[in-house]
């Protein structure tokens, strides 16, 4: 690989957001919900929603409640797409 291209590739990789985080956040925003409103409706803290959007793992029971509020499925919100 060309030496000058390596730094560009690593910067691009670091700035590429994970699909999982994007789907949760994108779906939440598309539904017109704030993190606080989603958290309240799902019975969790706002910090839990924030952490999930940043890539933290959720318990399955919490993921199901969040998906239910967003009228989505756990797979749609939290499955990683192949790279």
C-alpha positions as CSV (number, residue, x, y, z in Angstrom):
1,X,0.0,0.0,0.0
2,X,1.2,3.5,-0.7
3,X,2.7,5.1,2.4
4,X,0.8,8.4,2.1
5,X,-2.6,6.6,1.9
6,X,-2.3,4.8,5.3
7,X,-3.0,7.9,7.5
8,X,-6.0,8.8,5.3
9,X,-7.4,5.3,5.6
10,X,-7.0,5.1,9.4
11,X,-8.6,8.6,9.9
12,X,-11.5,7.5,7.6
13,X,-12.0,4.3,9.7
14,X,-12.1,6.2,12.9
15,X,-14.7,8.6,11.6
16,X,-17.0,5.9,10.2
17,X,-19.8,5.5,12.7
18,X,-21.1,2.0,13.5
19,X,-24.4,1.1,11.8
20,X,-25.9,-0.2,15.1
21,X,-25.5,3.2,16.8
22,X,-26.8,5.0,13.8
23,X,-29.9,2.9,13.4
24,X,-30.9,3.4,17.0
25,X,-30.3,7.2,16.9
26,X,-31.7,7.6,13.3
27,X,-34.9,5.7,14.2
28,X,-35.3,7.7,17.4
29,X,-34.9,11.0,15.6
30,X,-37.2,9.8,12.7
31,X,-39.9,9.1,15.3
32,X,-39.5,12.6,16.8
33,X,-38.3,11.4,20.2
34,X,-35.6,12.9,22.4
35,X,-33.3,10.6,24.3
36,X,-35.3,11.5,27.4
37,X,-38.7,10.8,25.9
38,X,-37.5,7.4,24.5
39,X,-36.0,6.5,27.9
40,X,-39.1,7.5,29.8
41,X,-41.3,5.5,27.4
42,X,-39.0,2.4,27.6
43,X,-38.6,2.7,31.4
44,X,-34.9,3.3,31.4
45,X,-32.6,6.2,32.1
46,X,-31.6,8.8,29.5
47,X,-28.0,7.7,30.2
48,X,-28.9,4.1,29.0
49,X,-30.2,5.5,25.7
50,X,-27.1,7.7,25.3
51,X,-24.8,4.7,26.1
52,X,-26.6,2.5,23.6
53,X,-26.2,5.1,20.9
54,X,-22.5,5.3,21.7
55,X,-22.2,1.5,21.3
56,X,-22.8,0.1,24.8
57,X,-24.5,-3.3,25.0
58,X,-28.1,-3.4,26.4
59,X,-29.7,-6.3,28.2
60,X,-32.1,-8.1,25.9
61,X,-35.1,-7.1,27.9
62,X,-34.2,-3.4,27.7
63,X,-33.4,-3.7,23.9
64,X,-36.9,-5.2,23.4
65,X,-38.6,-2.4,25.3
66,X,-36.6,0.2,23.3
67,X,-37.5,-1.5,20.0
68,X,-41.1,-1.7,21.0
69,X,-41.3,2.0,21.7
70,X,-39.7,2.7,18.4
71,X,-42.1,0.3,16.6
72,X,-39.1,-1.6,15.4
73,X,-37.3,-4.9,16.1
74,X,-34.2,-5.6,18.1
75,X,-32.6,-7.0,14.9
76,X,-33.3,-3.8,13.0
77,X,-31.9,-1.6,15.7
78,X,-29.0,-3.5,17.1
79,X,-27.7,-5.9,14.5
80,X,-24.4,-5.2,13.0
81,X,-24.3,-5.0,9.2
82,X,-21.5,-6.9,7.5
83,X,-18.5,-4.8,6.5
